[in-house]
Amino acid sequence: MTPAQLIALDQQHVWHPYASMDSPPPAYPVVSAHGVRLTLADGQELIDGMASWWCAVHGYNHPYLNAAMHQQISDMSHVMFGGITHAPAVTLAKRLVDLTPKGLDKVFFADSGSVAVEVAIKMALQYWHSQHQAKKNRMLTIRNGYHGDTFGAMAVCDPVNGMHSLFASVLPQHHFVDAPPMGFDRPLETDDLTELEDKMRQYQHEIAALILEPIVQGAGGMRFYSPQWLRGAAKLCKQYNILLIADEIATGFGRSGALFACDHAQVQPDIMCLGKAITGGTMSFAATLTTHEIATSISRGEASCFMHGPTFMANPLACAVANASLDLLEQSDWKNQVDGINKGLHQLLRPAIDLPYVEDVRVLGAIGVIQVTQTVDLGIIQKMFVEDGVWVRPFGKLVYVMPPYVMSPEDLALLCKGILRVLARYFGQHHAIN
Ligand SMILES: *Cc1c(COP(=O)(O)O)cnc(C)c1O
């Protein structure tokens, strides 16, 4: 198949994320990926600013991760988890328990982030049921959140971004409060938690859990907020007898500059979701962790068990490569890598704040965001990025990067300079029209 044939068949038959099948834009055929570079079918190489949506923290085609998968394939790629266990799962569970905030010591493995969120919500509901408080069956969450695309997860995504109106009749109804004020370093002001506390006070009898992305709201707006706010929210949860679910699917494993974003605030959630970077970007996999108390209460409840069990639960291949990814995080000094990228992003992107088409520049950990003044035309700007040799996929007004941690300062400079060059050309050409 030639690249042109491949693109044509793709457009005819294959859905892409959040894409039209009526007039699908051509997708770029990638034939391989090494380190921080994607290779296109025509031989062009792109520096990857996305880490495949937060996942590929060690870069692509890492020999150590590949070796772990080869080794595991020669033993078994998969075996059912009902009544069976295996070393890759047990080892991984123990390591996650040791790495995550104190108290989280029971691990449920699932196959994707959205499912991990479904599991977290279900755990909260089953917990209150087992406590004879079955009326506590609603979630409380903050606007601008993103928690996945399945129905349970979608119901706690931002109502506008998540297009709740489209699914209004089938989505469970939850409570929403405004997102925390922006700024990791913003000092907490007296009113910052008032709306949250009011909601909790009024609806504590029906609220099972507060679910949020700690510190970094990702796909719902690339917003950063302060550890003080998170700490305050966690305290209110205790006060009003509401569980705290931390969705660390995007932030987990170092991305925000702490191993888990909760660590910035020394917050110990009751339930935590992990995914995305958990296998170093090699396979779909996720985990939901909870406390001894919640797990025990659920298990002594009406069902005598937790009512969930995916077919590919604790897939050995995914567990093996997740263990290898943790090895790499430990060996490679992830904190040093992330701090290095942080410094580079500050130096290279910050100056863009003075440009007329830039509204805000924000950097946290290994995440850099340029918020422009107008929604960009993805079809036009994506092509310009590729022509410049960088892979960046903006949404709305947000042009953002979360590079693999292994990116060298030279490649980071190429990536950031490419972005700024493209934005200058794009707004040079388009701002007159808009
Ligand atoms: C990506 C993401 C999810 C959903 O994970 P999938 O693997 O895409 O189902 C949930 N929560 C957060 C915070 C995410 O970033």
The ligand as an SDF file (V2000), in Angstrom:
LIG
                    3D

 15 15  0  0  0  0  0  0  0  0999 V2000
   -6.8120   10.6080   29.3750 C   0  0  0  0  0  0  0  0  0  0  0  0
   -7.4840   10.7760   30.6760 C   0  0  0  0  0  0  0  0  0  0  0  0
   -8.5060    9.8950   31.0780 C   0  0  0  0  0  0  0  0  0  0  0  0
   -9.0380    8.7960   30.1890 C   0  0  0  0  0  0  0  0  0  0  0  0
   -8.0820    7.8190   29.8960 O   0  0  0  0  0  0  0  0  0  0  0  0
   -8.2780    6.8680   28.6220 P   0  0  0  0  0  0  0  0  0  0  0  0
   -7.1310    5.9120   28.7230 O   0  0  0  0  0  0  0  0  0  0  0  0
   -8.2200    7.7550   27.4170 O   0  0  0  0  0  0  0  0  0  0  0  0
   -9.5970    6.2120   28.7560 O   0  0  0  0  0  0  0  0  0  0  0  0
   -9.0720   10.0940   32.3240 C   0  0  0  0  0  0  0  0  0  0  0  0
   -8.6540   11.0800   33.1350 N   0  0  0  0  0  0  0  0  0  0  0  0
   -7.6770   11.9310   32.7830 C   0  0  0  0  0  0  0  0  0  0  0  0
   -7.2450   13.0030   33.7390 C   0  0  0  0  0  0  0  0  0  0  0  0
   -7.0660   11.8280   31.5390 C   0  0  0  0  0  0  0  0  0  0  0  0
   -6.1090   12.6910   31.1810 O   0  0  0  0  0  0  0  0  0  0  0  0
  1  2  1  0
  2  3  1  0
  2 14  2  0
  3  4  1  0
  3 10  2  0
  4  5  1  0
  5  6  1  0
  6  7  2  0
  6  8  1  0
  6  9  1  0
 10 11  1  0
 11 12  2  0
 12 13  1  0
 12 14  1  0
 14 15  1  0
M  END
$$$$
